[in-house]
Amino acid sequence: MNTPLQLTLTSFKAGSYIFLESRPANDFFFIIKSGMVKTYQENNAIETVTKLGPGDFIGVVPCMSGRNQLEMVVAATDVTCLCIKRSQYSDFIAKYNTVALKIIRVFAKQMRELNFNLTQITLKNTALDRPEELFNIGMYYFNAGDLDAAYFALYQYLKYCPNSVDVASAKKKCDMLKKRSAAVYLEPSEDMNRTYPKGAMIMAEHQPGNEMYIIQSGQVRITRVVDEHEMTLTILGKGDLFGEMSLLEDKPRSANAIAASDCRLMAVNRNNFNMMVSSQPQLVSRLTTTFAERVWSMYRQLANARIFNPLQKMLDMLSLKVEQALGNNVDDDSYKTNYTVEDIVNLCGIPQEERATVFSQFRTDKRIKIVEEGKIMVVNCDELLKIAETYRKNSHV
């Protein structure tokens, strides 16, 4: 017999600390029933103060991701909250699926803002969010020799900007690339299960989109291109998802997705997603956990962007990838990552003129080894995480 869902109310007096930044995660989060709270992020890359009230939620990211608290939360008035345990979440959203949808939409908004800030800090600039920028995306990959990605982006430019100033040039390039490119799914498709060859672009930055993707096999590289400079935001693998921000916010794509290997994806459109929210609470619970992990990761990347020393920045980025892979099970064992030195350099946005020096420094650092296929092996994971934490703290001094 199923155990009935039992929820509890928790009260806080004005001035009480509800969550403390950097403390270990709790196995619960709160939905505010009455009163107001203030959230503070004092030790992160961006310092913010936010007021939240009835219907808002606090502590979801650390609870669902199992990571440390991201912010300090203080009761601005007397507050009463509904306490939701992580173990209850699937049962809770089966009964209150609108709450899950609100949480996911807030996560999508957070991720878009964090993505914008990350690009602005790392590259000292950010591109205009308009479809005409698809031409620049296509030309970047054309000049880089990534012909499949170039053809996809230029095709989308011609589709969405048929009267723009660079149409003639884009048509010429597309005619040249058409027979040489292995680009797939240039137009919308009803296929939920899709196969992409290595190098194919799945979605282009600034392109309108109404689907998200779940990786069934293979790897996908998420990038942004600003001022003729590419930054790799992350490399995703089996079980990961992407494209959710456009699906949930009905806004243009905020990044490119390129197949880093042959891969199979499940495409989820808006109708399918809404059906999932109402009928598959276990899947929605997994999506919430994935989004929470993504928000935590982006905050960590912002903290990384504040580290000035290139070698320290790369070691901290490597520590983030270890944390993502191992969760809370990090110890003093060695660990082989799926990342090369070039991947870490790109993730950090190291300027071209500094790359030769930092490549040499990183390769000879005693905390890592370069093994088969150029992948990085961490010699002692616990030691790396501790030194990286020191780098982040010193960057705020």
Secondary structure as a PSIPRED ss2 file (coil, helix, strand):
# PSIPRED VFORMAT (PSIPRED V4.0)

   1 M C   1.000  0.000  0.000
   2 N C   1.000  0.000  0.000
   3 T C   1.000  0.000  0.000
   4 P C   1.000  0.000  0.000
   5 L C   1.000  0.000  0.000
   6 Q C   1.000  0.000  0.000
   7 L C   1.000  0.000  0.000
   8 T E   0.000  0.000  1.000
   9 L E   0.000  0.000  1.000
  10 T E   0.000  0.000  1.000
  11 S E   0.000  0.000  1.000
  12 F E   0.000  0.000  1.000
  13 K C   1.000  0.000  0.000
  14 A C   1.000  0.000  0.000
  15 G C   1.000  0.000  0.000
  16 S C   1.000  0.000  0.000
  17 Y E   0.000  0.000  1.000
  18 I E   0.000  0.000  1.000
  19 F E   0.000  0.000  1.000
  20 L C   1.000  0.000  0.000
  21 E C   1.000  0.000  0.000
  22 S C   1.000  0.000  0.000
  23 R C   1.000  0.000  0.000
  24 P C   1.000  0.000  0.000
  25 A C   1.000  0.000  0.000
  26 N C   1.000  0.000  0.000
  27 D C   1.000  0.000  0.000
  28 F E   0.000  0.000  1.000
  29 F E   0.000  0.000  1.000
  30 F E   0.000  0.000  1.000
  31 I E   0.000  0.000  1.000
  32 I E   0.000  0.000  1.000
  33 K E   0.000  0.000  1.000
  34 S E   0.000  0.000  1.000
  35 G C   1.000  0.000  0.000
  36 M C   1.000  0.000  0.000
  37 V E   0.000  0.000  1.000
  38 K E   0.000  0.000  1.000
  39 T E   0.000  0.000  1.000
  40 Y E   0.000  0.000  1.000
  41 Q E   0.000  0.000  1.000
  42 E C   1.000  0.000  0.000
  43 N C   1.000  0.000  0.000
  44 N C   1.000  0.000  0.000
  45 A C   1.000  0.000  0.000
  46 I C   1.000  0.000  0.000
  47 E C   1.000  0.000  0.000
  48 T E   0.000  0.000  1.000
  49 V E   0.000  0.000  1.000
  50 T E   0.000  0.000  1.000
  51 K E   0.000  0.000  1.000
  52 L E   0.000  0.000  1.000
  53 G C   1.000  0.000  0.000
  54 P C   1.000  0.000  0.000
  55 G C   1.000  0.000  0.000
  56 D C   1.000  0.000  0.000
  57 F E   0.000  0.000  1.000
  58 I E   0.000  0.000  1.000
  59 G C   1.000  0.000  0.000
  60 V H   0.000  1.000  0.000
  61 V H   0.000  1.000  0.000
  62 P H   0.000  1.000  0.000
  63 C H   0.000  1.000  0.000
  64 M H   0.000  1.000  0.000
  65 S H   0.000  1.000  0.000
  66 G C   1.000  0.000  0.000
  67 R C   1.000  0.000  0.000
  68 N C   1.000  0.000  0.000
  69 Q C   1.000  0.000  0.000
  70 L C   1.000  0.000  0.000
  71 E C   1.000  0.000  0.000
  72 M E   0.000  0.000  1.000
  73 V E   0.000  0.000  1.000
  74 V E   0.000  0.000  1.000
  75 A E   0.000  0.000  1.000
  76 A C   1.000  0.000  0.000
  77 T C   1.000  0.000  0.000
  78 D C   1.000  0.000  0.000
  79 V E   0.000  0.000  1.000
  80 T E   0.000  0.000  1.000
  81 C E   0.000  0.000  1.000
  82 L E   0.000  0.000  1.000
  83 C E   0.000  0.000  1.000
  84 I E   0.000  0.000  1.000
  85 K E   0.000  0.000  1.000
  86 R H   0.000  1.000  0.000
  87 S H   0.000  1.000  0.000
  88 Q H   0.000  1.000  0.000
  89 Y H   0.000  1.000  0.000
  90 S H   0.000  1.000  0.000
  91 D H   0.000  1.000  0.000
  92 F H   0.000  1.000  0.000
  93 I H   0.000  1.000  0.000
  94 A H   0.000  1.000  0.000
  95 K H   0.000  1.000  0.000
  96 Y C   1.000  0.000  0.000
  97 N H   0.000  1.000  0.000
  98 T H   0.000  1.000  0.000
  99 V H   0.000  1.000  0.000
 100 A H   0.000  1.000  0.000
 101 L H   0.000  1.000  0.000
 102 K H   0.000  1.000  0.000
 103 I H   0.000  1.000  0.000
 104 I H   0.000  1.000  0.000
 105 R H   0.000  1.000  0.000
 106 V H   0.000  1.000  0.000
 107 F H   0.000  1.000  0.000
 108 A H   0.000  1.000  0.000
 109 K H   0.000  1.000  0.000
 110 Q H   0.000  1.000  0.000
 111 M H   0.000  1.000  0.000
 112 R H   0.000  1.000  0.000
 113 E H   0.000  1.000  0.000
 114 L H   0.000  1.000  0.000
 115 N H   0.000  1.000  0.000
 116 F H   0.000  1.000  0.000
 117 N H   0.000  1.000  0.000
 118 L H   0.000  1.000  0.000
 119 T H   0.000  1.000  0.000
 120 Q H   0.000  1.000  0.000
 121 I H   0.000  1.000  0.000
 122 T H   0.000  1.000  0.000
 123 L H   0.000  1.000  0.000
 124 K C   1.000  0.000  0.000
 125 N C   1.000  0.000  0.000
 126 T C   1.000  0.000  0.000
 127 A C   1.000  0.000  0.000
 128 L C   1.000  0.000  0.000
 129 D C   1.000  0.000  0.000
 130 R C   1.000  0.000  0.000
 131 P H   0.000  1.000  0.000
 132 E H   0.000  1.000  0.000
 133 E H   0.000  1.000  0.000
 134 L H   0.000  1.000  0.000
 135 F H   0.000  1.000  0.000
 136 N H   0.000  1.000  0.000
 137 I H   0.000  1.000  0.000
 138 G H   0.000  1.000  0.000
 139 M H   0.000  1.000  0.000
 140 Y H   0.000  1.000  0.000
 141 Y H   0.000  1.000  0.000
 142 F H   0.000  1.000  0.000
 143 N H   0.000  1.000  0.000
 144 A C   1.000  0.000  0.000
 145 G C   1.000  0.000  0.000
 146 D C   1.000  0.000  0.000
 147 L H   0.000  1.000  0.000
 148 D H   0.000  1.000  0.000
 149 A H   0.000  1.000  0.000
 150 A H   0.000  1.000  0.000
 151 Y H   0.000  1.000  0.000
 152 F H   0.000  1.000  0.000
 153 A H   0.000  1.000  0.000
 154 L H   0.000  1.000  0.000
 155 Y H   0.000  1.000  0.000
 156 Q H   0.000  1.000  0.000
 157 Y H   0.000  1.000  0.000
 158 L H   0.000  1.000  0.000
 159 K H   0.000  1.000  0.000
 160 Y H   0.000  1.000  0.000
 161 C C   1.000  0.000  0.000
 162 P C   1.000  0.000  0.000
 163 N C   1.000  0.000  0.000
 164 S C   1.000  0.000  0.000
 165 V C   1.000  0.000  0.000
 166 D C   1.000  0.000  0.000
 167 V H   0.000  1.000  0.000
 168 A H   0.000  1.000  0.000
 169 S H   0.000  1.000  0.000
 170 A H   0.000  1.000  0.000
 171 K H   0.000  1.000  0.000
 172 K H   0.000  1.000  0.000
 173 K H   0.000  1.000  0.000
 174 C H   0.000  1.000  0.000
 175 D H   0.000  1.000  0.000
 176 M H   0.000  1.000  0.000
 177 L H   0.000  1.000  0.000
 178 K C   1.000  0.000  0.000
 179 K C   1.000  0.000  0.000
 180 R C   1.000  0.000  0.000
 181 S C   1.000  0.000  0.000
 182 A C   1.000  0.000  0.000
 183 A C   1.000  0.000  0.000
 184 V C   1.000  0.000  0.000
 185 Y C   1.000  0.000  0.000
 186 L C   1.000  0.000  0.000
 187 E C   1.000  0.000  0.000
 188 P C   1.000  0.000  0.000
 189 S C   1.000  0.000  0.000
 190 E C   1.000  0.000  0.000
 191 D C   1.000  0.000  0.000
 192 M C   1.000  0.000  0.000
 193 N E   0.000  0.000  1.000
 194 R E   0.000  0.000  1.000
 195 T E   0.000  0.000  1.000
 196 Y E   0.000  0.000  1.000
 197 P C   1.000  0.000  0.000
 198 K C   1.000  0.000  0.000
 199 G C   1.000  0.000  0.000
 200 A C   1.000  0.000  0.000
 201 M E   0.000  0.000  1.000
 202 I E   0.000  0.000  1.000
 203 M E   0.000  0.000  1.000
 204 A C   1.000  0.000  0.000
 205 E C   1.000  0.000  0.000
 206 H C   1.000  0.000  0.000
 207 Q C   1.000  0.000  0.000
 208 P C   1.000  0.000  0.000
 209 G C   1.000  0.000  0.000
 210 N C   1.000  0.000  0.000
 211 E E   0.000  0.000  1.000
 212 M E   0.000  0.000  1.000
 213 Y E   0.000  0.000  1.000
 214 I E   0.000  0.000  1.000
 215 I E   0.000  0.000  1.000
 216 Q E   0.000  0.000  1.000
 217 S E   0.000  0.000  1.000
 218 G C   1.000  0.000  0.000
 219 Q C   1.000  0.000  0.000
 220 V E   0.000  0.000  1.000
 221 R E   0.000  0.000  1.000
 222 I E   0.000  0.000  1.000
 223 T E   0.000  0.000  1.000
 224 R E   0.000  0.000  1.000
 225 V E   0.000  0.000  1.000
 226 V E   0.000  0.000  1.000
 227 D C   1.000  0.000  0.000
 228 E C   1.000  0.000  0.000
 229 H E   0.000  0.000  1.000
 230 E E   0.000  0.000  1.000
 231 M E   0.000  0.000  1.000
 232 T E   0.000  0.000  1.000
 233 L E   0.000  0.000  1.000
 234 T E   0.000  0.000  1.000
 235 I E   0.000  0.000  1.000
 236 L E   0.000  0.000  1.000
 237 G C   1.000  0.000  0.000
 238 K C   1.000  0.000  0.000
 239 G C   1.000  0.000  0.000
 240 D C   1.000  0.000  0.000
 241 L E   0.000  0.000  1.000
 242 F E   0.000  0.000  1.000
 243 G C   1.000  0.000  0.000
 244 E H   0.000  1.000  0.000
 245 M H   0.000  1.000  0.000
 246 S H   0.000  1.000  0.000
 247 L H   0.000  1.000  0.000
 248 L H   0.000  1.000  0.000
 249 E H   0.000  1.000  0.000
 250 D C   1.000  0.000  0.000
 251 K C   1.000  0.000  0.000
 252 P C   1.000  0.000  0.000
 253 R C   1.000  0.000  0.000
 254 S C   1.000  0.000  0.000
 255 A C   1.000  0.000  0.000
 256 N E   0.000  0.000  1.000
 257 A E   0.000  0.000  1.000
 258 I E   0.000  0.000  1.000
 259 A E   0.000  0.000  1.000
 260 A C   1.000  0.000  0.000
 261 S C   1.000  0.000  0.000
 262 D C   1.000  0.000  0.000
 263 C E   0.000  0.000  1.000
 264 R E   0.000  0.000  1.000
 265 L E   0.000  0.000  1.000
 266 M E   0.000  0.000  1.000
 267 A E   0.000  0.000  1.000
 268 V E   0.000  0.000  1.000
 269 N E   0.000  0.000  1.000
 270 R H   0.000  1.000  0.000
 271 N H   0.000  1.000  0.000
 272 N H   0.000  1.000  0.000
 273 F H   0.000  1.000  0.000
 274 N H   0.000  1.000  0.000
 275 M H   0.000  1.000  0.000
 276 M H   0.000  1.000  0.000
 277 V H   0.000  1.000  0.000
 278 S H   0.000  1.000  0.000
 279 S H   0.000  1.000  0.000
 280 Q C   1.000  0.000  0.000
 281 P H   0.000  1.000  0.000
 282 Q H   0.000  1.000  0.000
 283 L H   0.000  1.000  0.000
 284 V H   0.000  1.000  0.000
 285 S H   0.000  1.000  0.000
 286 R H   0.000  1.000  0.000
 287 L H   0.000  1.000  0.000
 288 T H   0.000  1.000  0.000
 289 T H   0.000  1.000  0.000
 290 T H   0.000  1.000  0.000
 291 F H   0.000  1.000  0.000
 292 A H   0.000  1.000  0.000
 293 E H   0.000  1.000  0.000
 294 R H   0.000  1.000  0.000
 295 V H   0.000  1.000  0.000
 296 W H   0.000  1.000  0.000
 297 S H   0.000  1.000  0.000
 298 M H   0.000  1.000  0.000
 299 Y H   0.000  1.000  0.000
 300 R H   0.000  1.000  0.000
 301 Q H   0.000  1.000  0.000
 302 L H   0.000  1.000  0.000
 303 A H   0.000  1.000  0.000
 304 N H   0.000  1.000  0.000
 305 A H   0.000  1.000  0.000
 306 R C   1.000  0.000  0.000
 307 I C   1.000  0.000  0.000
 308 F C   1.000  0.000  0.000
 309 N C   1.000  0.000  0.000
 310 P H   0.000  1.000  0.000
 311 L H   0.000  1.000  0.000
 312 Q H   0.000  1.000  0.000
 313 K H   0.000  1.000  0.000
 314 M H   0.000  1.000  0.000
 315 L H   0.000  1.000  0.000
 316 D H   0.000  1.000  0.000
 317 M H   0.000  1.000  0.000
 318 L H   0.000  1.000  0.000
 319 S H   0.000  1.000  0.000
 320 L H   0.000  1.000  0.000
 321 K H   0.000  1.000  0.000
 322 V H   0.000  1.000  0.000
 323 E H   0.000  1.000  0.000
 324 Q H   0.000  1.000  0.000
 325 A H   0.000  1.000  0.000
 326 L H   0.000  1.000  0.000
 327 G C   1.000  0.000  0.000
 328 N C   1.000  0.000  0.000
 329 N C   1.000  0.000  0.000
 330 V C   1.000  0.000  0.000
 331 D C   1.000  0.000  0.000
 332 D C   1.000  0.000  0.000
 333 D C   1.000  0.000  0.000
 334 S C   1.000  0.000  0.000
 335 Y E   0.000  0.000  1.000
 336 K E   0.000  0.000  1.000
 337 T E   0.000  0.000  1.000
 338 N E   0.000  0.000  1.000
 339 Y E   0.000  0.000  1.000
 340 T E   0.000  0.000  1.000
 341 V H   0.000  1.000  0.000
 342 E H   0.000  1.000  0.000
 343 D H   0.000  1.000  0.000
 344 I H   0.000  1.000  0.000
 345 V H   0.000  1.000  0.000
 346 N H   0.000  1.000  0.000
 347 L H   0.000  1.000  0.000
 348 C H   0.000  1.000  0.000
 349 G C   1.000  0.000  0.000
 350 I C   1.000  0.000  0.000
 351 P C   1.000  0.000  0.000
 352 Q H   0.000  1.000  0.000
 353 E H   0.000  1.000  0.000
 354 E H   0.000  1.000  0.000
 355 R H   0.000  1.000  0.000
 356 A H   0.000  1.000  0.000
 357 T H   0.000  1.000  0.000
 358 V H   0.000  1.000  0.000
 359 F H   0.000  1.000  0.000
 360 S H   0.000  1.000  0.000
 361 Q H   0.000  1.000  0.000
 362 F H   0.000  1.000  0.000
 363 R H   0.000  1.000  0.000
 364 T C   1.000  0.000  0.000
 365 D C   1.000  0.000  0.000
 366 K C   1.000  0.000  0.000
 367 R C   1.000  0.000  0.000
 368 I E   0.000  0.000  1.000
 369 K E   0.000  0.000  1.000
 370 I E   0.000  0.000  1.000
 371 V C   1.000  0.000  0.000
 372 E H   0.000  1.000  0.000
 373 E H   0.000  1.000  0.000
 374 G H   0.000  1.000  0.000
 375 K E   0.000  0.000  1.000
 376 I E   0.000  0.000  1.000
 377 M E   0.000  0.000  1.000
 378 V E   0.000  0.000  1.000
 379 V C   1.000  0.000  0.000
 380 N C   1.000  0.000  0.000
 381 C H   0.000  1.000  0.000
 382 D H   0.000  1.000  0.000
 383 E H   0.000  1.000  0.000
 384 L H   0.000  1.000  0.000
 385 L H   0.000  1.000  0.000
 386 K H   0.000  1.000  0.000
 387 I H   0.000  1.000  0.000
 388 A H   0.000  1.000  0.000
 389 E H   0.000  1.000  0.000
 390 T H   0.000  1.000  0.000
 391 Y H   0.000  1.000  0.000
 392 R H   0.000  1.000  0.000
 393 K H   0.000  1.000  0.000
 394 N H   0.000  1.000  0.000
 395 S C   1.000  0.000  0.000
 396 H C   1.000  0.000  0.000
 397 V C   1.000  0.000  0.000
